[in-house]
């Protein structure tokens, strides 16, 4: 891996690739060996290929594989950590005994709390919504985390995120919306984004979703499909999520003035001193007008600061 890539990975950005890989060994191999994918920090895959002989998804020297901690059934989620991007000391797997949920927390030196990523595969015949709710309510304190992102293939249709041409509405999707509202999560992927293209008249639907808390929504730089860039022949589109996790200081406190106690005579006197000379609007350039406007605003603000309590 080149130094340029390393410098990118060790920046304040967390770059995530979400992808349903259709249980294909060829697709996973293609992704793990793609030079473009080397720039991602984390891969969150749904329906990964899983070898019964190795009892795992494919391994790769550049990526650390994290799977659900169960062995009795084939897992349907997997997370790959880029070894060049995150040292093993910066992340840990959360113990969730469900083959359709894989979660990790990531510690950052520039944020006060870790980031939480939860990778989901939901099958309607074996819904993940209730187990996910139980886990979030009994095992995880979301307030202990900075940015929280729950993403994956939910296999659910709802008017909230369906493309306009797709009208199917699953009742189970209402339970998902209710859960996300209860834990204060909102969609990060633009609503109506096609993630599962089809050949029928609708053109495709949205079943791969990205949810984030207020902090994730604040620091997300990108959340979009990138089918034109990373086509690994899956029947789903890959989704790129880019987060700027650099801790932001609180914005400066806005100053409020008590105009009821204004010394109006003094304010008028100050304005006569500070206001710029009146200009001729018919003989002025655009740059001169901008300068005059700035002087005018500064003069008024300075006069108010000096005369209003």
C-alpha positions in Angstrom: 0.0 0.0 0.0 1.4 3.4 -0.9 2.2 6.2 1.4 -0.5 8.3 -0.1 -3.1 5.8 0.8 -1.8 5.5 4.4 -1.9 9.3 4.8 -5.5 9.2 3.7 -6.5 6.4 6.1 -4.8 7.9 9.1 -6.7 11.2 8.7 -9.7 12.3 10.8 -12.1 10.7 8.3 -13.8 7.3 8.7 -14.6 5.9 5.3 -17.1 3.1 5.2 -18.2 0.8 2.4 -21.5 -1.0 2.9 -22.3 -3.8 0.5 -24.5 -6.8 0.1 -22.3 -9.3 -1.7 -24.9 -12.0 -2.4 -23.0 -14.9 -0.7 -20.4 -14.8 -3.5 -16.8 -15.7 -2.9 -15.9 -14.1 -6.2 -17.4 -10.7 -5.2 -15.7 -10.7 -1.8 -12.3 -11.6 -3.4 -12.8 -8.8 -5.9 -13.6 -6.3 -3.2 -10.7 -7.3 -0.9 -8.2 -7.1 -3.7 -9.5 -3.9 -5.3 -6.9 -1.0 -5.1 -9.8 1.5 -4.8 -11.2 -0.3 -1.8 -7.8 0.0 0.0 -8.8 3.6 0.7 -11.7 2.5 2.9 -11.3 2.1 6.6 -14.1 -0.4 7.1 -16.2 -2.8 5.0 -19.6 -3.7 6.3 -20.9 -6.6 4.3 -24.2 -8.4 4.2 -24.8 -11.9 3.0 -21.1 -12.7 2.8 -19.7 -15.9 1.4 -19.0 -18.3 4.3 -16.9 -21.4 4.0 -18.1 -24.4 6.1 -14.7 -25.9 5.8 -12.9 -22.9 7.2 -15.8 -21.9 9.3 -15.4 -18.3 8.3 -15.7 -15.8 5.5 -12.6 -15.3 3.3 -9.5 -14.0 5.0 -7.1 -11.5 3.6 -3.7 -10.3 4.9 -4.7 -6.6 4.6 -8.0 -6.9 6.4 -9.1 -8.1 9.8 -12.4 -10.1 9.7 -15.0 -9.7 12.4 -18.0 -12.1 12.3 -20.9 -12.7 14.7 -19.7 -14.9 17.6 -21.8 -17.9 16.8 -20.9 -21.2 15.0 -24.2 -23.1 14.8 -25.6 -21.2 11.8 -24.0 -19.4 8.8 -23.6 -15.7 9.6 -25.2 -13.2 7.3 -23.1 -10.1 8.3 -19.4 -9.5 8.4 -17.1 -6.6 9.1 -13.6 -6.1 7.6 -11.2 -3.7 9.2 -8.4 -2.2 7.1 -5.2 -3.1 9.0 -3.4 0.0 7.6 -6.2 2.3 8.8 -7.1 1.1 12.3 -4.7 -0.6 14.8 -6.3 -3.5 16.7 -6.1 -1.5 19.9 -8.6 1.1 18.5 -11.6 -1.2 17.9 -13.4 -4.0 19.6 -16.3 -6.3 18.8 -19.5 -6.0 20.8 -20.8 -9.4 22.0 -24.0 -10.0 20.1 -25.0 -13.6 19.7 -27.0 -13.2 16.5 -25.8 -14.2 13.0 -27.5 -11.2 11.5 -25.9 -8.5 13.7 -22.2 -7.6 13.8 -21.2 -4.5 15.8 -17.9 -2.8 16.7 -16.9 0.3 18.6 -14.0 2.4 17.5 -12.0 4.7 19.8 -10.5 7.9 18.4 -7.9 10.2 20.0 -9.9 13.3 18.7 -13.3 12.4 20.0 -14.4 12.0 23.7 -16.4 8.9 23.1 -16.1 5.9 20.7 -18.0 5.5 17.5 -20.5 2.6 17.3 -21.2 0.8 14.0 -23.9 -1.9 13.8 -24.1 -4.0 10.7 -27.5 -5.6 10.0 -29.1 -8.2 7.7 -32.8 -8.4 8.0 -34.9 -11.2 6.5 -38.6 -10.8 6.7 -39.2 -14.4 7.6 -36.7 -14.1 10.4 -37.0 -10.4 11.4 -34.1 -8.8 13.1 -36.1 -5.8 14.4 -37.2 -7.3 17.7 -33.8 -8.8 18.6 -32.2 -5.5 17.7 -34.5 -3.6 19.9 -33.9 -6.0 22.8 -30.2 -5.7 22.4 -30.2 -1.9 22.2 -32.4 -1.5 25.2 -30.7 -4.1 27.5 -27.1 -4.3 26.4 -26.0 -1.0 24.9 -26.1 2.5 26.3 -26.2 4.6 23.2 -25.3 7.8 25.2 -21.9 6.2 25.8 -21.0 6.7 22.1 -20.3 9.7 20.0 -21.4 8.9 16.4 -23.8 5.9 16.1 -24.5 4.3 12.8 -26.9 1.4 12.1 -26.8 0.2 8.5 -27.3 -2.8 6.3 -29.7 -4.7 4.1 -33.1 -4.4 5.8 -35.2 -6.0 3.0 -38.1 -3.7 3.9 -40.1 -1.2 1.8 -41.7 2.0 3.3 -42.9 5.3 1.8 -40.3 7.1 3.9 -37.4 5.7 1.8 -39.1 4.1 -1.3 -38.3 5.7 -4.6 -41.4 7.6 -5.9 -42.2 4.8 -8.4 -42.1 2.0 -5.8 -45.3 1.8 -3.7 -44.9 -1.4 -1.7 -45.3 -0.9 2.1 -44.2 -3.7 4.5 -45.9 -3.6 7.9 -42.6 -4.7 9.5 -41.0 -1.5 8.1 -43.3 0.5 10.5 -41.7 -1.4 13.4 -38.3 -0.4 12.1 -39.3 3.3 11.8 -40.7 3.2 15.3 -37.5 1.6 16.7 -35.3 4.3 15.0 -37.5 7.0 16.3 -37.3 5.6 19.8 -33.5 5.7 19.8 -33.4 9.1 17.9 -31.9 7.8 14.7 -32.6 9.4 11.3 -31.9 8.2 7.7 -28.5 9.4 6.4 -28.8 8.0 2.8 -30.9 10.4 0.7 -34.5 9.2 0.7 -35.6 7.5 -2.5 -32.0 6.3 -3.4 -32.2 3.1 -5.4 -29.9 0.5 -3.8 -31.4 -2.6 -5.3 -31.9 -2.1 -9.1 -34.5 -4.2 -10.9 -35.4 -4.8 -14.6 -39.1 -4.1 -14.1 -40.9 -0.8 -14.7 -40.1 0.6 -11.3 -36.3 0.8 -12.0 -35.4 -0.5 -8.5 -36.1 0.0 -4.8 -34.4 0.9 -1.5 -33.7 -1.9 0.9 -30.1 -1.0 2.0 -30.4 1.7 4.6 -28.1 3.9 6.7 -29.3 5.3 10.0 -27.4 7.7 12.3 -27.8 9.6 15.5 -27.5 13.4 15.7 -23.8 13.3 16.0 -23.4 11.1 12.9 -25.8 13.3 11.0 -23.6 16.3 12.0 -20.3 14.8 10.8 -21.4 12.9 7.7 -19.7 14.2 4.6 -21.0 11.7 2.1 -23.6 9.0 2.1 -24.4 7.8 -1.4 -24.4 4.8 -3.7 -21.2 4.5 -5.9 -22.3 1.9 -8.4 -20.4 3.6 -11.2 -17.1 3.4 -9.3 -17.2 0.1 -7.5 -19.0 -2.5 -9.6 -18.2 -5.9 -8.2 -21.2 -7.6 -10.0 -23.5 -7.8 -6.9 -27.2 -7.3 -7.5 -27.0 -4.5 -4.9 -25.3 -1.1 -5.2 -22.5 -0.4 -2.8 -22.9 2.6 -0.4 -20.1 4.9 0.7 -20.3 6.7 4.0 -17.7 9.3 4.8 -17.6 10.8 8.3 -15.5 13.6 9.7 -15.0 12.5 13.3 -12.8 15.4 14.4 -14.2 16.8 17.7 -15.9 20.1 17.2 -15.8 22.7 19.9 -19.1 24.3 20.9 -20.1 27.3 18.8 -19.5 30.7 20.4 -22.3 31.9 22.6 -24.5 34.4 20.8 -24.6 37.8 22.4 -28.0 39.2 23.3 -28.7 42.9 23.9 -31.4 44.4 26.1 -32.7 47.1 23.8 -35.1 48.3 26.5 -32.2 49.8 28.3 -30.7 51.5 25.2 -29.2 55.0 25.6 -30.6 56.2 22.2 -29.0 59.6 22.3 -25.6 58.0 22.9 -26.3 55.4 20.1 -27.0 58.2 17.6 -23.8 60.0 18.6 -21.8 56.9 18.2 -23.3 56.1 14.8 -22.4 59.6 13.5 -18.8 58.8 14.5 -18.6 55.3 13.1 -20.8 55.3 10.0 -18.8 55.6 6.7 -19.5 58.5 4.4 -22.5 58.0 2.1 -21.6 56.7 -1.3 -22.9 57.5 -4.8 -24.8 54.4 -5.8 -24.5 55.3 -9.5 -20.7 55.5 -9.5 -19.4 52.5 -7.5 -18.0 49.1 -8.4 -19.2 45.8 -7.0 -16.1 45.4 -4.8 -16.5 48.9 -3.4 -20.2 48.2 -2.6 -19.1 45.0 -0.7 -16.6 47.0 1.3 -19.1 49.7 2.1 -21.6 47.1 3.3 -19.1 45.6 5.6 -18.1 49.0 7.0 -21.8 49.8 7.6 -22.5 46.5 9.4 -19.4 46.9 11.6 -20.2 50.4 12.5 -23.7 49.6 13.6 -22.5 46.6 15.6 -19.8 48.6 17.3 -22.2 51.4 18.3 -24.7 48.9 19.7 -22.0 47.1 21.7 -21.0 50.4 23.3 -24.4 51.8 24.1 -26.8 48.8 24.7 -26.8 46.9 28.0 
